[in-house]
Amino acid sequence: MMDYQAFHNSLSQHRCPVDISPCLQALWYDANDDWHRAHEIVQSLHDSMAARVHAYLHRKEGDNWNSRYWHGQAGSKFPQGMSLQEEWDMLARELTSPE
């Protein structure tokens, strides 16, 4: 498992690391200005974390209705008062934390 700092450092690489989870891959692509690739990845997944990342992506897109829908699928709440960067960071930290 990649820790948060290593993941954050990987954002400056030209290629997404292959040894990370699909949800982290989606966040990597999003951070590297490829929203569509990030969305493509999470759209094919069916767990609650993927739904949360999916919700984040739709919030970033400006589609709050769709974001709320995906938060509902994940059993999470729409992040009122949280910036997109804070939400991205929260998700990345959760995905890189040992369980």
Biopython code that builds the backbone (N, CA, C, O; Angstrom):
import numpy as np
from Bio.PDB.StructureBuilder import StructureBuilder

atoms = [
    (1, "MET", "N", (0.835, -1.181, 0.000)),
    (1, "MET", "CA", (0.000, 0.000, 0.000)),
    (1, "MET", "C", (0.883, 1.250, 0.000)),
    (1, "MET", "O", (1.881, 1.314, 0.717)),
    (2, "MET", "N", (0.515, 2.215, -0.790)),
    (2, "MET", "CA", (1.250, 3.470, -0.881)),
    (2, "MET", "C", (0.750, 4.420, 0.214)),
    (2, "MET", "O", (-0.456, 4.562, 0.415)),
    (3, "ASP", "N", (1.686, 5.071, 0.921)),
    (3, "ASP", "CA", (1.257, 6.026, 1.940)),
    (3, "ASP", "C", (0.911, 7.364, 1.281)),
    (3, "ASP", "O", (1.172, 7.576, 0.097)),
    (4, "TYR", "N", (0.321, 8.253, 2.069)),
    (4, "TYR", "CA", (-0.163, 9.519, 1.530)),
    (4, "TYR", "C", (0.951, 10.327, 0.874)),
    (4, "TYR", "O", (0.779, 10.825, -0.238)),
    (5, "GLN", "N", (2.082, 10.462, 1.543)),
    (5, "GLN", "CA", (3.162, 11.287, 1.003)),
    (5, "GLN", "C", (3.687, 10.730, -0.317)),
    (5, "GLN", "O", (3.941, 11.482, -1.258)),
    (6, "ALA", "N", (3.849, 9.411, -0.382)),
    (6, "ALA", "CA", (4.301, 8.787, -1.633)),
    (6, "ALA", "C", (3.267, 9.008, -2.740)),
    (6, "ALA", "O", (3.624, 9.288, -3.885)),
    (7, "PHE", "N", (1.992, 8.880, -2.390)),
    (7, "PHE", "CA", (0.943, 9.123, -3.386)),
    (7, "PHE", "C", (0.992, 10.574, -3.850)),
    (7, "PHE", "O", (0.954, 10.846, -5.049)),
    (8, "HIS", "N", (1.075, 11.491, -2.914)),
    (8, "HIS", "CA", (1.122, 12.911, -3.267)),
    (8, "HIS", "C", (2.338, 13.205, -4.156)),
    (8, "HIS", "O", (2.234, 13.967, -5.118)),
    (9, "ASN", "N", (3.480, 12.605, -3.836)),
    (9, "ASN", "CA", (4.688, 12.781, -4.649)),
    (9, "ASN", "C", (4.505, 12.213, -6.058)),
    (9, "ASN", "O", (5.082, 12.728, -7.016)),
    (10, "SER", "N", (3.707, 11.158, -6.182)),
    (10, "SER", "CA", (3.499, 10.522, -7.488)),
    (10, "SER", "C", (2.731, 11.416, -8.457)),
    (10, "SER", "O", (2.743, 11.172, -9.664)),
    (11, "LEU", "N", (2.066, 12.447, -7.943)),
    (11, "LEU", "CA", (1.260, 13.318, -8.798)),
    (11, "LEU", "C", (2.102, 14.051, -9.828)),
    (11, "LEU", "O", (1.582, 14.485, -10.855)),
    (12, "SER", "N", (3.393, 14.194, -9.567)),
    (12, "SER", "CA", (4.261, 14.887, -10.519)),
    (12, "SER", "C", (4.859, 13.949, -11.566)),
    (12, "SER", "O", (5.560, 14.396, -12.474)),
    (13, "GLN", "N", (4.583, 12.653, -11.441)),
    (13, "GLN", "CA", (5.078, 11.695, -12.428)),
    (13, "GLN", "C", (4.223, 11.760, -13.688)),
    (13, "GLN", "O", (3.091, 12.242, -13.662)),
    (14, "HIS", "N", (4.774, 11.273, -14.776)),
    (14, "HIS", "CA", (4.051, 11.302, -16.052)),
    (14, "HIS", "C", (3.039, 10.178, -16.190)),
    (14, "HIS", "O", (2.147, 10.237, -17.036)),
    (15, "ARG", "N", (3.178, 9.154, -15.358)),
    (15, "ARG", "CA", (2.262, 8.004, -15.422)),
    (15, "ARG", "C", (1.697, 7.725, -14.051)),
    (15, "ARG", "O", (2.363, 7.905, -13.031)),
    (16, "CYS", "N", (0.459, 7.284, -14.048)),
    (16, "CYS", "CA", (-0.195, 6.879, -12.808)),
    (16, "CYS", "C", (0.462, 5.595, -12.306)),
    (16, "CYS", "O", (0.692, 4.678, -13.094)),
    (17, "PRO", "N", (0.769, 5.513, -11.012)),
    (17, "PRO", "CA", (1.329, 4.263, -10.481)),
    (17, "PRO", "C", (0.356, 3.104, -10.721)),
    (17, "PRO", "O", (-0.855, 3.263, -10.571)),
    (18, "VAL", "N", (0.885, 1.958, -11.088)),
    (18, "VAL", "CA", (0.034, 0.807, -11.386)),
    (18, "VAL", "C", (-0.316, -0.003, -10.148)),
    (18, "VAL", "O", (-1.247, -0.808, -10.171)),
    (19, "ASP", "N", (0.429, 0.209, -9.063)),
    (19, "ASP", "CA", (0.234, -0.613, -7.872)),
    (19, "ASP", "C", (-0.655, 0.054, -6.821)),
    (19, "ASP", "O", (-0.514, -0.214, -5.628)),
    (20, "ILE", "N", (-1.565, 0.919, -7.259)),
    (20, "ILE", "CA", (-2.485, 1.563, -6.327)),
    (20, "ILE", "C", (-3.916, 1.171, -6.671)),
    (20, "ILE", "O", (-4.190, 0.701, -7.775)),
    (21, "SER", "N", (-4.815, 1.366, -5.730)),
    (21, "SER", "CA", (-6.213, 0.979, -5.923)),
    (21, "SER", "C", (-6.858, 1.804, -7.039)),
    (21, "SER", "O", (-6.398, 2.904, -7.346)),
    (22, "PRO", "N", (-7.909, 1.280, -7.633)),
    (22, "PRO", "CA", (-8.612, 2.037, -8.675)),
    (22, "PRO", "C", (-9.112, 3.405, -8.181)),
    (22, "PRO", "O", (-9.088, 4.377, -8.936)),
    (23, "CYS", "N", (-9.560, 3.484, -6.937)),
    (23, "CYS", "CA", (-10.031, 4.779, -6.423)),
    (23, "CYS", "C", (-8.879, 5.776, -6.327)),
    (23, "CYS", "O", (-9.057, 6.953, -6.637)),
    (24, "LEU", "N", (-7.709, 5.322, -5.903)),
    (24, "LEU", "CA", (-6.541, 6.210, -5.880)),
    (24, "LEU", "C", (-6.132, 6.585, -7.308)),
    (24, "LEU", "O", (-5.720, 7.718, -7.559)),
    (25, "GLN", "N", (-6.244, 5.655, -8.224)),
    (25, "GLN", "CA", (-5.957, 5.974, -9.622)),
    (25, "GLN", "C", (-6.880, 7.089, -10.103)),
    (25, "GLN", "O", (-6.442, 8.015, -10.786)),
    (26, "ALA", "N", (-8.153, 6.998, -9.745)),
    (26, "ALA", "CA", (-9.107, 8.036, -10.142)),
    (26, "ALA", "C", (-8.705, 9.389, -9.566)),
    (26, "ALA", "O", (-8.753, 10.397, -10.270)),
    (27, "LEU", "N", (-8.310, 9.424, -8.300)),
    (27, "LEU", "CA", (-7.874, 10.685, -7.703)),
    (27, "LEU", "C", (-6.593, 11.187, -8.368)),
    (27, "LEU", "O", (-6.417, 12.392, -8.545)),
    (28, "TRP", "N", (-5.700, 10.266, -8.736)),
    (28, "TRP", "CA", (-4.465, 10.650, -9.426)),
    (28, "TRP", "C", (-4.796, 11.336, -10.758)),
    (28, "TRP", "O", (-4.275, 12.408, -11.065)),
    (29, "TYR", "N", (-5.674, 10.693, -11.542)),
    (29, "TYR", "CA", (-6.040, 11.272, -12.836)),
    (29, "TYR", "C", (-6.756, 12.608, -12.657)),
    (29, "TYR", "O", (-6.516, 13.548, -13.415)),
    (30, "ASP", "N", (-7.626, 12.695, -11.666)),
    (30, "ASP", "CA", (-8.304, 13.959, -11.408)),
    (30, "ASP", "C", (-7.293, 15.056, -11.082)),
    (30, "ASP", "O", (-7.389, 16.163, -11.611)),
    (31, "ALA", "N", (-6.339, 14.760, -10.226)),
    (31, "ALA", "CA", (-5.318, 15.748, -9.848)),
    (31, "ALA", "C", (-4.438, 16.136, -11.037)),
    (31, "ALA", "O", (-3.817, 17.200, -11.038)),
    (32, "ASN", "N", (-4.389, 15.278, -12.033)),
    (32, "ASN", "CA", (-3.597, 15.547, -13.230)),
    (32, "ASN", "C", (-4.480, 15.992, -14.405)),
    (32, "ASN", "O", (-4.157, 15.765, -15.571)),
    (33, "ASP", "N", (-5.586, 16.621, -14.063)),
    (33, "ASP", "CA", (-6.484, 17.250, -15.046)),
    (33, "ASP", "C", (-7.091, 16.293, -16.074)),
    (33, "ASP", "O", (-7.304, 16.665, -17.228)),
    (34, "ASP", "N", (-7.366, 15.059, -15.646)),
    (34, "ASP", "CA", (-8.046, 14.121, -16.545)),
    (34, "ASP", "C", (-9.304, 13.612, -15.835)),
    (34, "ASP", "O", (-9.400, 12.447, -15.449)),
    (35, "TRP", "N", (-10.275, 14.539, -15.676)),
    (35, "TRP", "CA", (-11.529, 14.228, -14.992)),
    (35, "TRP", "C", (-12.233, 13.050, -15.670)),
    (35, "TRP", "O", (-12.773, 12.176, -14.992)),
    (36, "HIS", "N", (-12.228, 13.025, -16.986)),
    (36, "HIS", "CA", (-12.953, 11.973, -17.713)),
    (36, "HIS", "C", (-12.376, 10.588, -17.425)),
    (36, "HIS", "O", (-13.135, 9.638, -17.229)),
    (37, "ARG", "N", (-11.071, 10.457, -17.397)),
    (37, "ARG", "CA", (-10.447, 9.161, -17.073)),
    (37, "ARG", "C", (-10.774, 8.778, -15.633)),
    (37, "ARG", "O", (-11.076, 7.618, -15.353)),
    (38, "ALA", "N", (-10.716, 9.742, -14.724)),
    (38, "ALA", "CA", (-11.060, 9.476, -13.318)),
    (38, "ALA", "C", (-12.497, 8.973, -13.213)),
    (38, "ALA", "O", (-12.775, 8.010, -12.498)),
    (39, "HIS", "N", (-13.397, 9.627, -13.924)),
    (39, "HIS", "CA", (-14.812, 9.244, -13.887)),
    (39, "HIS", "C", (-15.016, 7.861, -14.493)),
    (39, "HIS", "O", (-15.803, 7.063, -13.983)),
    (40, "GLU", "N", (-14.314, 7.583, -15.570)),
    (40, "GLU", "CA", (-14.392, 6.279, -16.230)),
    (40, "GLU", "C", (-14.015, 5.160, -15.258)),
    (40, "GLU", "O", (-14.643, 4.101, -15.247)),
    (41, "ILE", "N", (-12.992, 5.400, -14.447)),
    (41, "ILE", "CA", (-12.528, 4.386, -13.494)),
    (41, "ILE", "C", (-13.588, 4.112, -12.436)),
    (41, "ILE", "O", (-13.975, 2.961, -12.236)),
    (42, "VAL", "N", (-14.063, 5.155, -11.755)),
    (42, "VAL", "CA", (-15.004, 4.923, -10.642)),
    (42, "VAL", "C", (-16.374, 4.489, -11.126)),
    (42, "VAL", "O", (-17.106, 3.817, -10.399)),
    (43, "GLN", "N", (-16.722, 4.862, -12.334)),
    (43, "GLN", "CA", (-18.021, 4.480, -12.884)),
    (43, "GLN", "C", (-18.158, 2.970, -13.011)),
    (43, "GLN", "O", (-19.270, 2.442, -12.985)),
    (44, "SER", "N", (-17.040, 2.277, -13.147)),
    (44, "SER", "CA", (-17.086, 0.821, -13.322)),
    (44, "SER", "C", (-16.984, 0.065, -11.996)),
    (44, "SER", "O", (-17.019, -1.165, -11.985)),
    (45, "LEU", "N", (-16.858, 0.785, -10.884)),
    (45, "LEU", "CA", (-16.717, 0.157, -9.568)),
    (45, "LEU", "C", (-18.028, 0.241, -8.796)),
    (45, "LEU", "O", (-18.862, 1.108, -9.059)),
    (46, "HIS", "N", (-18.200, -0.679, -7.831)),
    (46, "HIS", "CA", (-19.494, -0.747, -7.145)),
    (46, "HIS", "C", (-19.369, -0.840, -5.627)),
    (46, "HIS", "O", (-20.192, -1.488, -4.980)),
    (47, "ASP", "N", (-18.345, -0.199, -5.049)),
    (47, "ASP", "CA", (-18.248, -0.205, -3.589)),
    (47, "ASP", "C", (-18.472, 1.204, -3.068)),
    (47, "ASP", "O", (-18.557, 2.151, -3.850)),
    (48, "SER", "N", (-18.568, 1.349, -1.754)),
    (48, "SER", "CA", (-18.913, 2.646, -1.178)),
    (48, "SER", "C", (-17.817, 3.691, -1.378)),
    (48, "SER", "O", (-18.133, 4.865, -1.571)),
    (49, "MET", "N", (-16.543, 3.306, -1.340)),
    (49, "MET", "CA", (-15.485, 4.294, -1.557)),
    (49, "MET", "C", (-15.515, 4.797, -2.994)),
    (49, "MET", "O", (-15.326, 5.989, -3.236)),
    (50, "ALA", "N", (-15.748, 3.914, -3.934)),
    (50, "ALA", "CA", (-15.865, 4.350, -5.334)),
    (50, "ALA", "C", (-17.039, 5.316, -5.485)),
    (50, "ALA", "O", (-16.945, 6.293, -6.228)),
    (51, "ALA", "N", (-18.131, 5.052, -4.793)),
    (51, "ALA", "CA", (-19.282, 5.957, -4.846)),
    (51, "ALA", "C", (-18.918, 7.315, -4.255)),
    (51, "ALA", "O", (-19.379, 8.341, -4.756)),
    (52, "ARG", "N", (-18.112, 7.346, -3.214)),
    (52, "ARG", "CA", (-17.679, 8.626, -2.628)),
    (52, "ARG", "C", (-16.780, 9.400, -3.577)),
    (52, "ARG", "O", (-16.921, 10.615, -3.715)),
    (53, "VAL", "N", (-15.848, 8.700, -4.238)),
    (53, "VAL", "CA", (-14.989, 9.369, -5.208)),
    (53, "VAL", "C", (-15.833, 9.847, -6.387)),
    (53, "VAL", "O", (-15.609, 10.938, -6.914)),
    (54, "HIS", "N", (-16.797, 9.035, -6.798)),
    (54, "HIS", "CA", (-17.718, 9.401, -7.867)),
    (54, "HIS", "C", (-18.475, 10.674, -7.477)),
    (54, "HIS", "O", (-18.633, 11.581, -8.294)),
    (55, "ALA", "N", (-18.940, 10.736, -6.233)),
    (55, "ALA", "CA", (-19.645, 11.921, -5.732)),
    (55, "ALA", "C", (-18.748, 13.149, -5.779)),
    (55, "ALA", "O", (-19.182, 14.224, -6.195)),
    (56, "TYR", "N", (-17.497, 12.992, -5.351)),
    (56, "TYR", "CA", (-16.536, 14.094, -5.405)),
    (56, "TYR", "C", (-16.377, 14.595, -6.838)),
    (56, "TYR", "O", (-16.399, 15.801, -7.082)),
    (57, "LEU", "N", (-16.218, 13.675, -7.780)),
    (57, "LEU", "CA", (-16.008, 14.067, -9.176)),
    (57, "LEU", "C", (-17.198, 14.852, -9.729)),
    (57, "LEU", "O", (-17.019, 15.828, -10.458)),
    (58, "HIS", "N", (-18.411, 14.424, -9.380)),
    (58, "HIS", "CA", (-19.582, 15.163, -9.864)),
    (58, "HIS", "C", (-19.698, 16.518, -9.173)),
    (58, "HIS", "O", (-20.146, 17.487, -9.786)),
    (59, "ARG", "N", (-19.304, 16.598, -7.918)),
    (59, "ARG", "CA", (-19.284, 17.892, -7.240)),
    (59, "ARG", "C", (-18.281, 18.816, -7.932)),
    (59, "ARG", "O", (-18.567, 19.995, -8.145)),
    (60, "LYS", "N", (-17.121, 18.289, -8.280)),
    (60, "LYS", "CA", (-16.115, 19.087, -8.979)),
    (60, "LYS", "C", (-16.644, 19.556, -10.326)),
    (60, "LYS", "O", (-16.358, 20.671, -10.764)),
    (61, "GLU", "N", (-17.409, 18.704, -10.972)),
    (61, "GLU", "CA", (-17.995, 19.029, -12.269)),
    (61, "GLU", "C", (-19.063, 20.123, -12.130)),
    (61, "GLU", "O", (-19.427, 20.769, -13.113)),
    (62, "GLY", "N", (-19.560, 20.326, -10.907)),
    (62, "GLY", "CA", (-20.614, 21.310, -10.684)),
    (62, "GLY", "C", (-22.003, 20.705, -10.674)),
    (62, "GLY", "O", (-22.996, 21.431, -10.644)),
    (63, "ASP", "N", (-22.084, 19.380, -10.698)),
    (63, "ASP", "CA", (-23.359, 18.662, -10.712)),
    (63, "ASP", "C", (-23.661, 18.174, -9.286)),
    (63, "ASP", "O", (-23.485, 16.998, -8.967)),
    (64, "ASN", "N", (-24.120, 19.107, -8.437)),
    (64, "ASN", "CA", (-24.363, 18.765, -7.035)),
    (64, "ASN", "C", (-25.483, 17.757, -6.854)),
    (64, "ASN", "O", (-25.452, 16.966, -5.911)),
    (65, "TRP", "N", (-26.482, 17.769, -7.747)),
    (65, "TRP", "CA", (-27.553, 16.780, -7.638)),
    (65, "TRP", "C", (-26.974, 15.374, -7.780)),
    (65, "TRP", "O", (-27.265, 14.492, -6.973)),
    (66, "ASN", "N", (-26.163, 15.174, -8.800)),
    (66, "ASN", "CA", (-25.555, 13.867, -9.041)),
    (66, "ASN", "C", (-24.581, 13.511, -7.910)),
    (66, "ASN", "O", (-24.488, 12.350, -7.512)),
    (67, "SER", "N", (-23.866, 14.498, -7.402)),
    (67, "SER", "CA", (-22.966, 14.262, -6.276)),
    (67, "SER", "C", (-23.751, 13.757, -5.069)),
    (67, "SER", "O", (-23.344, 12.798, -4.412)),
    (68, "ARG", "N", (-24.875, 14.406, -4.783)),
    (68, "ARG", "CA", (-25.711, 13.961, -3.646)),
    (68, "ARG", "C", (-26.226, 12.538, -3.868)),
    (68, "ARG", "O", (-26.288, 11.745, -2.928)),
    (69, "TYR", "N", (-26.592, 12.219, -5.103)),
    (69, "TYR", "CA", (-27.040, 10.857, -5.424)),
    (69, "TYR", "C", (-25.948, 9.849, -5.060)),
    (69, "TYR", "O", (-26.228, 8.847, -4.402)),
    (70, "TRP", "N", (-24.702, 10.108, -5.483)),
    (70, "TRP", "CA", (-23.618, 9.169, -5.221)),
    (70, "TRP", "C", (-23.248, 9.123, -3.741)),
    (70, "TRP", "O", (-22.838, 8.077, -3.237)),
    (71, "HIS", "N", (-23.388, 10.237, -3.048)),
    (71, "HIS", "CA", (-23.200, 10.186, -1.587)),
    (71, "HIS", "C", (-24.262, 9.286, -0.970)),
    (71, "HIS", "O", (-23.976, 8.540, -0.033)),
    (72, "GLY", "N", (-25.470, 9.351, -1.483)),
    (72, "GLY", "CA", (-26.529, 8.461, -1.000)),
    (72, "GLY", "C", (-26.182, 7.001, -1.238)),
    (72, "GLY", "O", (-26.418, 6.157, -0.373)),
    (73, "GLN", "N", (-25.627, 6.697, -2.392)),
    (73, "GLN", "CA", (-25.209, 5.325, -2.697)),
    (73, "GLN", "C", (-24.091, 4.867, -1.763)),
    (73, "GLN", "O", (-24.006, 3.690, -1.413)),
    (74, "ALA", "N", (-23.241, 5.803, -1.365)),
    (74, "ALA", "CA", (-22.107, 5.476, -0.492)),
    (74, "ALA", "C", (-22.498, 5.446, 0.975)),
    (74, "ALA", "O", (-21.760, 4.909, 1.801)),
    (75, "GLY", "N", (-23.653, 6.020, 1.309)),
    (75, "GLY", "CA", (-24.025, 6.143, 2.713)),
    (75, "GLY", "C", (-23.259, 7.257, 3.402)),
    (75, "GLY", "O", (-23.074, 7.227, 4.619)),
    (76, "SER", "N", (-22.815, 8.236, 2.635)),
    (76, "SER", "CA", (-22.072, 9.374, 3.179)),
    (76, "SER", "C", (-22.876, 10.652, 2.956)),
    (76, "SER", "O", (-23.916, 10.640, 2.298)),
    (77, "LYS", "N", (-22.381, 11.741, 3.510)),
    (77, "LYS", "CA", (-23.093, 13.006, 3.398)),
    (77, "LYS", "C", (-22.357, 13.964, 2.470)),
    (77, "LYS", "O", (-21.129, 13.956, 2.382)),
    (78, "PHE", "N", (-23.133, 14.780, 1.788)),
    (78, "PHE", "CA", (-22.582, 15.824, 0.935)),
    (78, "PHE", "C", (-21.737, 16.753, 1.808)),
    (78, "PHE", "O", (-22.212, 17.198, 2.853)),
    (79, "PRO", "N", (-20.506, 17.057, 1.413)),
    (79, "PRO", "CA", (-19.584, 17.815, 2.264)),
    (79, "PRO", "C", (-19.839, 19.329, 2.262)),
    (79, "PRO", "O", (-19.142, 20.078, 1.577)),
    (80, "GLN", "N", (-20.817, 19.762, 3.013)),
    (80, "GLN", "CA", (-21.119, 21.192, 3.120)),
    (80, "GLN", "C", (-19.943, 21.928, 3.745)),
    (80, "GLN", "O", (-19.390, 21.471, 4.745)),
    (81, "GLY", "N", (-19.561, 23.041, 3.178)),
    (81, "GLY", "CA", (-18.518, 23.873, 3.753)),
    (81, "GLY", "C", (-17.100, 23.370, 3.547)),
    (81, "GLY", "O", (-16.155, 23.954, 4.077)),
    (82, "MET", "N", (-16.938, 22.307, 2.793)),
    (82, "MET", "CA", (-15.606, 21.751, 2.539)),
    (82, "MET", "C", (-15.218, 22.101, 1.101)),
    (82, "MET", "O", (-16.018, 21.942, 0.180)),
    (83, "SER", "N", (-13.994, 22.576, 0.919)),
    (83, "SER", "CA", (-13.538, 22.876, -0.437)),
    (83, "SER", "C", (-13.311, 21.576, -1.205)),
    (83, "SER", "O", (-13.205, 20.505, -0.606)),
    (84, "LEU", "N", (-13.240, 21.674, -2.507)),
    (84, "LEU", "CA", (-12.941, 20.500, -3.326)),
    (84, "LEU", "C", (-11.572, 19.932, -2.974)),
    (84, "LEU", "O", (-11.400, 18.715, -2.910)),
    (85, "GLN", "N", (-10.595, 20.810, -2.744)),
    (85, "GLN", "CA", (-9.251, 20.342, -2.387)),
    (85, "GLN", "C", (-9.268, 19.607, -1.049)),
    (85, "GLN", "O", (-8.590, 18.593, -0.887)),
    (86, "GLU", "N", (-10.038, 20.116, -0.099)),
    (86, "GLU", "CA", (-10.143, 19.440, 1.200)),
    (86, "GLU", "C", (-10.797, 18.070, 1.048)),
    (86, "GLU", "O", (-10.376, 17.105, 1.686)),
    (87, "GLU", "N", (-11.826, 17.983, 0.205)),
    (87, "GLU", "CA", (-12.489, 16.694, -0.016)),
    (87, "GLU", "C", (-11.541, 15.723, -0.715)),
    (87, "GLU", "O", (-11.453, 14.559, -0.325)),
    (88, "TRP", "N", (-10.829, 16.191, -1.749)),
    (88, "TRP", "CA", (-9.864, 15.334, -2.445)),
    (88, "TRP", "C", (-8.825, 14.819, -1.451)),
    (88, "TRP", "O", (-8.506, 13.630, -1.435)),
    (89, "ASP", "N", (-8.307, 15.715, -0.631)),
    (89, "ASP", "CA", (-7.281, 15.354, 0.343)),
    (89, "ASP", "C", (-7.809, 14.345, 1.362)),
    (89, "ASP", "O", (-7.112, 13.391, 1.707)),
    (90, "MET", "N", (-9.025, 14.550, 1.840)),
    (90, "MET", "CA", (-9.633, 13.623, 2.791)),
    (90, "MET", "C", (-9.748, 12.225, 2.184)),
    (90, "MET", "O", (-9.411, 11.233, 2.830)),
    (91, "LEU", "N", (-10.224, 12.152, 0.940)),
    (91, "LEU", "CA", (-10.359, 10.862, 0.264)),
    (91, "LEU", "C", (-8.994, 10.203, 0.072)),
    (91, "LEU", "O", (-8.833, 9.011, 0.332)),
    (92, "ALA", "N", (-8.020, 10.978, -0.382)),
    (92, "ALA", "CA", (-6.674, 10.430, -0.604)),
    (92, "ALA", "C", (-6.080, 9.910, 0.705)),
    (92, "ALA", "O", (-5.458, 8.848, 0.727)),
    (93, "ARG", "N", (-6.269, 10.647, 1.782)),
    (93, "ARG", "CA", (-5.736, 10.199, 3.081)),
    (93, "ARG", "C", (-6.418, 8.913, 3.545)),
    (93, "ARG", "O", (-5.757, 8.011, 4.059)),
    (94, "GLU", "N", (-7.727, 8.827, 3.366)),
    (94, "GLU", "CA", (-8.431, 7.594, 3.753)),
    (94, "GLU", "C", (-7.951, 6.406, 2.924)),
    (94, "GLU", "O", (-7.778, 5.306, 3.448)),
    (95, "LEU", "N", (-7.740, 6.629, 1.647)),
    (95, "LEU", "CA", (-7.331, 5.540, 0.760)),
    (95, "LEU", "C", (-5.888, 5.120, 0.953)),
    (95, "LEU", "O", (-5.510, 4.026, 0.533)),
    (96, "THR", "N", (-5.072, 5.955, 1.575)),
    (96, "THR", "CA", (-3.674, 5.608, 1.801)),
    (96, "THR", "C", (-3.390, 5.250, 3.256)),
    (96, "THR", "O", (-2.245, 4.982, 3.618)),
    (97, "SER", "N", (-4.425, 5.245, 4.087)),
    (97, "SER", "CA", (-4.246, 4.884, 5.494)),
    (97, "SER", "C", (-4.362, 3.372, 5.650)),
    (97, "SER", "O", (-5.194, 2.733, 5.005)),
    (98, "PRO", "N", (-3.518, 2.808, 6.513)),
    (98, "PRO", "CA", (-3.692, 1.377, 6.796)),
    (98, "PRO", "C", (-5.052, 1.147, 7.434)),
    (98, "PRO", "O", (-5.504, 1.948, 8.253)),
    (99, "GLU", "N", (-5.688, 0.081, 7.068)),
    (99, "GLU", "CA", (-7.037, -0.195, 7.583)),
    (99, "GLU", "C", (-7.018, -0.734, 8.980)),
    (99, "GLU", "O", (-8.073, -1.015, 9.548)),
]
sb = StructureBuilder()
sb.init_structure("model")
sb.init_model(0)
sb.init_chain("A")
sb.init_seg("    ")
for serial, (resi, resn, name, xyz) in enumerate(atoms, 1):
    if name == "N":
        sb.init_residue(resn, " ", resi, " ")
    sb.init_atom(name, np.array(xyz, "f"), 0.0, 1.0, " ", f" {name:<3s}", serial, name[0])
structure = sb.get_structure()
